[in-house]
Amino acid sequence: MSSKIQITPFGGVRENGKNMYAVEVDGDIYILDCGLKYPENELLGIDIVIPDFSYLRENADRIVGVFLTHGHADAIGALPYFLNEFNVPVFGSELTIELAKIQLQKDPKAKNFNDFHVINEKTEIDFGSVTVSFFRTTHSIPDSMGIVLQTSAGEVVYTGDFKFDPTAAGDYQTDFARLAEIGSKGVLALLSDSANAENYEQPVSEREIAAYVLETFKYHPGRIIVASVASNILRIQQVLDAASKSDRKVALMPGDVESIVKTAIDLGKLHMPENVVVPLQSIDKLKPEQVVILQTGRMGEPIKALQRMANKQESKVNIEKGDLVFITTTPSHSMETVVAKTRDMIYRADADVKAIADEMNSSGHAAKRDLQLMINMMKPQYFIPIQGEYRLLDAHADFAREVGIPDDHVLIAAKGDQLLYDGDTMHLAGSVEVGDTMIDGIGVGDIGNIVLRDRKILSEDGIFVAVVTIDRKKKKIIATPKITSRGFVYVKTSKDLMQESAELVKTTVQENLDNKEFDWGHLKQAVREKLNHYLWDQTKRHPVILPVIMEVNQHHRRTKKAKPATPAESDAKA
């Protein structure tokens, strides 16, 4: 009897990053990757975004394990938050597991987790109705793997991040023979990387990129600041090799890169040329043409770190006149505006900017020809493009149709969609609610749409505070309302606006005091509404309005004495 299979994306579709896919086979749940994404501009103050685990919480007893493809944040970044809730085994290649452990060390709850299992391309794990195996892929980090779930209905194949590069060697090589073997056994569904699907031209080989990096190092007459993602170990290797060949020394800016480089060296995944890395504090003793500074930024993202360096906000090293900022990472389309602003900041700092992506078609992800080659090698019954915004998934879907996948066998999923194979066809059987969980500092999921809305208003229209002191028993206002504004209007040039606002607050408060059925909540709401209408009429802006009402008892013989507020009143006044 054929297995019942259901595939549900928890991230990674119609967005950049946050890869996480649940494959349910005969009731058991297999988690493929557990990644995060970095927030876009509208998520004010949010550090990272991870998948919503609500459905998995309700079905925690059915989770078999987590299977990781590679060590980038979009595949392993949410693992600490996941393992805080779910005690299940984690499987991945040697380097991937070590990088996952580094992620876990940042979380006090998850850092003691130790149910890790190192796999390689020869590993097969029998779970009864499913046998899980792996295959080598080429990406910008060594030990990248694709995952195969072999079931009685056929194989479910998840490529992870991949590209085909004939010049790749060692731990970066794709095992083409293994791909052909997988395709010959009968692939039911292929979940394939779409991150570079808009690119119709074949990316240059990493050998060509290495030569370009070396040429840049040899011919720039001054200091070079290299911006790279911390976990792009291939690019870091190219930087180290080029520095060694051009008689330069490399200094690492503080951040994730130090622990990642050490881990890669310890595992033999990164070769360190002799005497090429020097302490950051020693670069002042070197000539500018001898220096390379590697900047990866916090959490491995270098662009914002470059902004701080351009604005002279870094305590260690800043961008100076004559520097070359060499951007070796390829930012996503959603970061284009940020990158453009960063370039402008660098030029203002009297430095120059060069980016690999400006002159070479470089990517760690497959373009059209390689994507179609993967489909042809797998020969899947059903094709599910994943990892990318909708336009990328749609382009990849077109590529699949071009190589003969029937239109009704190409499925573009949204987060939470449940793609069910019932033994006859694979179709959309329903969906579960899967949102985004936002991480702000130590807060996990405590920032919702209302908080984000308030942050947006504060960032655009500022805050307007009205402070009033009242004697409720005597039904009178003790002191004239005090108005304070931040980020709304310049107070010194808006005296009339402030005075009128104070009079409006005074009138509104007095009306509420004269009301027999006095209510703190109603008073605050009335002040908000009156001020909101008035300020909109005068300025066409909607600041956050915060009324602060304080109560005192005024005695005949003595001065004012504050009356302790009841808990309910304290809450109402806050």
ZAMARGU-4260 file (C-alpha; in steps of 0.2 Angstrom, whole numbers, plus 5000, padded with zeros to 4 digits):
<rodrens>
0) 5000/5000/5000 | 5007/5017/4995 | 5012/5029/5009 | 5001/5045/5012 | 5013/5060/5010
5) 5010/5078/5015 | 5022/5093/5012 | 5020/5109/5021 | 5031/5124/5019 | 5034/5134/5036
10) 5045/5147/5027 | 5055/5149/5012 | 5041/5151/4999 | 5036/5168/4993 | 5050/5176/5004
15) 5069/5176/5005 | 5076/5164/5018 | 5068/5156/5033 | 5069/5139/5025 | 5058/5126/5034
20) 5048/5112/5026 | 5038/5098/5035 | 5036/5082/5026 | 5023/5070/5034 | 5024/5052/5029
25) 5011/5040/5037 | 5009/5052/5051 | 5027/5055/5055 | 5034/5072/5053 | 5052/5075/5045
30) 5058/5093/5047 | 5069/5099/5033 | 5080/5114/5038 | 5076/5126/5052 | 5081/5144/5046
35) 5078/5162/5049 | 5077/5178/5038 | 5084/5195/5042 | 5070/5208/5043 | 5066/5221/5029
40) 5064/5239/5033 | 5046/5239/5038 | 5050/5228/5053 | 5056/5242/5064 | 5068/5236/5077
45) 5066/5217/5074 | 5082/5207/5074 | 5077/5192/5065 | 5061/5182/5059 | 5059/5164/5062
50) 5045/5152/5057 | 5029/5150/5067 | 5029/5133/5076 | 5011/5133/5081 | 5006/5118/5070
55) 5021/5108/5076 | 5017/5112/5094 | 5000/5103/5092 | 5009/5088/5084 | 5025/5088/5093
60) 5024/5069/5097 | 5025/5065/5078 | 5041/5074/5074 | 5055/5062/5070 | 5069/5074/5068
65) 5077/5089/5060 | 5087/5086/5044 | 5099/5101/5039 | 5106/5104/5022 | 5120/5117/5026
70) 5127/5129/5039 | 5120/5146/5033 | 5107/5155/5044 | 5093/5153/5031 | 5095/5134/5035
75) 5100/5133/5053 | 5097/5150/5061 | 5080/5146/5070 | 5087/5130/5077 | 5090/5137/5095
80) 5072/5143/5096 | 5065/5126/5089 | 5075/5116/5101 | 5069/5126/5116 | 5052/5118/5113
85) 5056/5101/5104 | 5068/5088/5110 | 5071/5079/5094 | 5087/5073/5085 | 5096/5084/5073
90) 5105/5077/5058 | 5118/5086/5047 | 5135/5085/5040 | 5150/5088/5051 | 5153/5107/5047
95) 5134/5110/5048 | 5132/5102/5065 | 5147/5112/5072 | 5140/5128/5065 | 5123/5124/5072
100) 5131/5121/5089 | 5138/5139/5088 | 5121/5145/5085 | 5115/5136/5101 | 5128/5143/5112
105) 5120/5160/5110 | 5104/5153/5119 | 5105/5149/5137 | 5091/5136/5136 | 5096/5127/5120
110) 5115/5127/5123 | 5115/5111/5132 | 5106/5101/5118 | 5117/5087/5113 | 5106/5075/5102
115) 5116/5079/5086 | 5120/5066/5073 | 5134/5068/5059 | 5130/5061/5042 | 5138/5061/5025
120) 5133/5057/5007 | 5134/5038/5011 | 5123/5039/5026 | 5106/5030/5026 | 5094/5031/5041
125) 5080/5018/5042 | 5064/5025/5051 | 5053/5011/5046 | 5041/5018/5032 | 5055/5031/5027
130) 5073/5029/5023 | 5083/5046/5024 | 5098/5048/5013 | 5109/5063/5007 | 5119/5069/4992
135) 5133/5081/4990 | 5129/5098/4982 | 5140/5113/4977 | 5137/5129/4987 | 5147/5143/4995
140) 5150/5133/5011 | 5157/5116/5011 | 5148/5100/5017 | 5131/5106/5009 | 5119/5092/5006
145) 5103/5088/4998 | 5090/5076/5007 | 5081/5061/5000 | 5066/5054/5009 | 5063/5037/5001
150) 5045/5031/5004 | 5034/5017/4996 | 5026/5030/4985 | 5042/5036/4978 | 5056/5048/4984
155) 5054/5066/4991 | 5070/5076/4986 | 5075/5092/4994 | 5089/5100/4985 | 5094/5113/4998
160) 5105/5127/4991 | 5114/5122/4976 | 5123/5126/4959 | 5133/5116/4947 | 5151/5121/4945
165) 5163/5109/4936 | 5178/5118/4944 | 5172/5114/4962 | 5184/5103/4971 | 5184/5093/4987
170) 5170/5097/5000 | 5162/5108/4987 | 5159/5095/4973 | 5142/5089/4967 | 5141/5070/4966
175) 5133/5069/4949 | 5133/5050/4949 | 5122/5050/4965 | 5110/5062/4957 | 5108/5051/4942
180) 5105/5036/4954 | 5092/5045/4964 | 5083/5050/4948 | 5083/5032/4942 | 5073/5026/4957
185) 5058/5036/4955 | 5056/5054/4962 | 5038/5058/4968 | 5041/5076/4972 | 5056/5088/4970
190) 5058/5103/4981 | 5071/5114/4972 | 5080/5130/4976 | 5073/5145/4966 | 5084/5159/4974
195) 5093/5163/4957 | 5079/5158/4945 | 5078/5176/4937 | 5096/5173/4931 | 5096/5166/4913
200) 5114/5167/4911 | 5126/5154/4919 | 5136/5161/4934 | 5155/5162/4933 | 5165/5148/4941
205) 5172/5150/4958 | 5189/5148/4950 | 5186/5164/4940 | 5180/5173/4956 | 5196/5168/4965
210) 5206/5176/4951 | 5196/5192/4951 | 5199/5194/4970 | 5217/5191/4968 | 5218/5204/4954
215) 5209/5217/4965 | 5221/5214/4980 | 5236/5216/4969 | 5232/5232/4960 | 5223/5242/4973
220) 5237/5254/4981 | 5229/5256/4998 | 5219/5247/5012 | 5205/5235/5007 | 5190/5232/5017
225) 5181/5216/5012 | 5163/5214/5016 | 5157/5196/5016 | 5144/5185/5024 | 5153/5176/5039
230) 5147/5159/5034 | 5152/5160/5016 | 5168/5150/5019 | 5172/5148/5001 | 5173/5167/4999
235) 5184/5168/5015 | 5196/5155/5008 | 5198/5165/4992 | 5201/5181/5002 | 5214/5172/5013
240) 5223/5165/4998 | 5223/5181/4988 | 5230/5190/5003 | 5244/5178/5004 | 5248/5179/4986
245) 5248/5198/4986 | 5259/5200/5002 | 5244/5207/5012 | 5239/5203/5030 | 5221/5200/5035
250) 5213/5207/5051 | 5196/5200/5056 | 5183/5212/5063 | 5175/5206/5079 | 5159/5195/5076
255) 5153/5178/5070 | 5167/5176/5058 | 5180/5172/5072 | 5171/5157/5078 | 5166/5151/5061
260) 5184/5152/5054 | 5191/5143/5069 | 5178/5129/5067 | 5181/5127/5049 | 5200/5127/5052
265) 5198/5114/5065 | 5188/5103/5054 | 5200/5105/5039 | 5187/5114/5029 | 5197/5130/5028
270) 5215/5131/5024 | 5224/5145/5033 | 5240/5152/5024 | 5254/5154/5035 | 5256/5171/5044
275) 5242/5179/5034 | 5230/5183/5049 | 5235/5197/5061 | 5227/5205/5076 | 5216/5219/5072
280) 5226/5231/5083 | 5242/5228/5074 | 5236/5235/5057 | 5242/5252/5061 | 5260/5246/5061
285) 5258/5240/5043 | 5257/5250/5027 | 5240/5253/5019 | 5244/5242/5004 | 5248/5228/5016
290) 5231/5227/5024 | 5215/5218/5021 | 5201/5220/5034 | 5187/5207/5034 | 5170/5214/5039
295) 5156/5201/5041 | 5145/5211/5054 | 5134/5205/5068 | 5125/5189/5064 | 5135/5188/5048
300) 5127/5202/5039 | 5141/5215/5033 | 5131/5229/5025 | 5125/5237/5041 | 5142/5235/5048
305) 5149/5245/5033 | 5137/5259/5036 | 5143/5260/5054 | 5161/5261/5048 | 5157/5274/5035
310) 5149/5285/5048 | 5164/5283/5060 | 5153/5273/5073 | 5164/5258/5074 | 5176/5258/5089
315) 5189/5247/5081 | 5191/5252/5063 | 5182/5265/5052 | 5182/5268/5033 | 5196/5281/5029
320) 5201/5291/5013 | 5209/5280/5000 | 5201/5264/5006 | 5193/5252/4994 | 5177/5243/5001
325) 5176/5227/4992 | 5159/5219/4993 | 5160/5201/4989 | 5143/5195/4995 | 5128/5196/4983
330) 5114/5204/4992 | 5096/5199/4989 | 5084/5210/4978 | 5076/5216/4994 | 5092/5224/5000
335) 5096/5234/4984 | 5090/5250/4992 | 5100/5247/5007 | 5116/5243/4997 | 5114/5259/4987
340) 5113/5270/5002 | 5128/5261/5009 | 5138/5264/4994 | 5133/5283/4995 | 5139/5283/5013
345) 5156/5275/5008 | 5159/5288/4994 | 5155/5302/5007 | 5169/5294/5018 | 5180/5298/5003
350) 5183/5279/4999 | 5180/5269/4984 | 5168/5254/4982 | 5169/5238/4971 | 5157/5224/4971
355) 5160/5207/4963 | 5141/5207/4958 | 5144/5223/4947 | 5157/5215/4936 | 5153/5196/4937
360) 5138/5185/4937 | 5141/5177/4953 | 5130/5167/4964 | 5129/5152/4976 | 5113/5147/4968
365) 5109/5139/4952 | 5103/5149/4936 | 5091/5143/4923 | 5101/5130/4914 | 5107/5121/4931
370) 5089/5122/4937 | 5083/5113/4922 | 5097/5100/4923 | 5092/5096/4941 | 5074/5093/4935
375) 5080/5082/4921 | 5091/5072/4932 | 5078/5069/4945 | 5063/5067/4933 | 5050/5070/4946
380) 5032/5067/4945 | 5028/5083/4954 | 5038/5099/4955 | 5038/5111/4970 | 5049/5127/4968
385) 5054/5133/4985 | 5066/5146/4992 | 5062/5163/4984 | 5049/5177/4982 | 5034/5173/4971
390) 5041/5179/4955 | 5056/5167/4957 | 5045/5152/4961 | 5035/5157/4946 | 5050/5158/4934
395) 5056/5141/4941 | 5039/5134/4938 | 5040/5140/4919 | 5057/5131/4918 | 5050/5115/4924
400) 5036/5116/4911 | 5049/5119/4897 | 5057/5102/4901 | 5041/5093/4901 | 5033/5093/4918
405) 5014/5094/4916 | 5006/5110/4921 | 4995/5102/4934 | 5011/5093/4942 | 5019/5110/4945
410) 5014/5116/4962 | 5018/5134/4969 | 5014/5134/4988 | 5012/5147/5000 | 5017/5146/5019
415) 5005/5133/5028 | 4999/5125/5012 | 4997/5106/5014 | 5001/5097/4998 | 4994/5080/5000
420) 4998/5064/4989 | 4984/5052/4992 | 4991/5038/4982 | 4984/5044/4966 | 4988/5063/4964
425) 4997/5077/4974 | 4985/5092/4977 | 4982/5106/4989 | 4972/5098/5002 | 4970/5113/5014
430) 4981/5124/5024 | 4986/5128/5042 | 4990/5146/5049 | 5008/5149/5048 | 5014/5167/5052
435) 5030/5175/5056 | 5038/5174/5073 | 5048/5190/5076 | 5063/5191/5088 | 5067/5207/5096
440) 5081/5206/5109 | 5077/5192/5121 | 5058/5193/5116 | 5052/5179/5105 | 5035/5182/5097
445) 5030/5196/5109 | 5031/5209/5095 | 5015/5209/5085 | 5006/5219/5072 | 5000/5232/5085
450) 5018/5235/5091 | 5025/5237/5074 | 5011/5249/5069 | 5015/5260/5084 | 5034/5259/5080
455) 5030/5264/5062 | 5019/5279/5068 | 5033/5284/5080 | 5046/5283/5067 | 5035/5294/5055
460) 5025/5306/5065 | 5033/5305/5083 | 5025/5306/5100 | 5014/5319/5108 | 5012/5319/5127
465) 4999/5328/5138 | 5002/5328/5157 | 4987/5334/5168 | 4986/5335/5187 | 4968/5334/5194
470) 4958/5334/5210 | 4944/5322/5207 | 4934/5325/5223 | 4934/5344/5220 | 4931/5341/5201
475) 4945/5353/5196 | 4962/5354/5187 | 4976/5358/5199 | 4989/5363/5186 | 4988/5369/5168
480) 4991/5354/5156 | 5009/5352/5151 | 5012/5347/5133 | 5028/5338/5127 | 5032/5332/5109
485) 5046/5322/5102 | 5048/5319/5083 | 5032/5328/5079 | 5035/5347/5078 | 5048/5359/5084
490) 5041/5366/5100 | 5050/5383/5099 | 5042/5387/5083 | 5025/5379/5087 | 5020/5389/5103
495) 5002/5392/5097 | 4999/5374/5093 | 5005/5369/5110 | 4995/5382/5119 | 4979/5377/5109
500) 4982/5359/5113 | 4984/5363/5131 | 4967/5372/5131 | 4959/5358/5122 | 4966/5345/5135
505) 4960/5356/5149 | 4942/5358/5142 | 4941/5339/5139 | 4947/5334/5156 | 4935/5347/5164
510) 4920/5340/5155 | 4925/5322/5161 | 4927/5328/5179 | 4910/5337/5178 | 4902/5320/5172
515) 4894/5310/5186 | 4900/5294/5179 | 4918/5298/5179 | 4929/5284/5171 | 4948/5284/5169
520) 4948/5275/5153 | 4935/5286/5145 | 4945/5301/5151 | 4961/5295/5142 | 4951/5290/5126
525) 4942/5307/5125 | 4959/5316/5127 | 4967/5306/5113 | 4952/5308/5101 | 4951/5327/5104
530) 4970/5329/5101 | 4970/5317/5087 | 4957/5327/5077 | 4965/5344/5081 | 4983/5339/5077
535) 4977/5331/5061 | 4968/5347/5056 | 4983/5358/5060 | 4997/5347/5053 | 4990/5332/5043
540) 5000/5320/5055 | 4995/5307/5067 | 5008/5306/5081 | 5006/5293/5095 | 4996/5303/5108
545) 5000/5298/5126 | 4989/5306/5140 | 4996/5305/5157 | 4983/5310/5171 | 4989/5312/5189
550) 4978/5313/5204 | 4980/5323/5220 | 4969/5327/5235 | 4970/5346/5239 | 4968/5350/5258
555) 4962/5367/5264 | 4977/5370/5277 | 4991/5360/5269 | 4999/5359/5252 | 4994/5345/5240
560) 4995/5327/5245 | 4996/5313/5233 | 4983/5300/5235 | 4990/5282/5231 | 4981/5275/5216
565) 4972/5259/5216 | 4979/5245/5205 | 4965/5248/5192 | 4968/5267/5193 | 4986/5265/5191
570) 4983/5254/5175 | 4971/5267/5168 | 4983/5281/5171 | 4999/5273/5164
</rodrens>
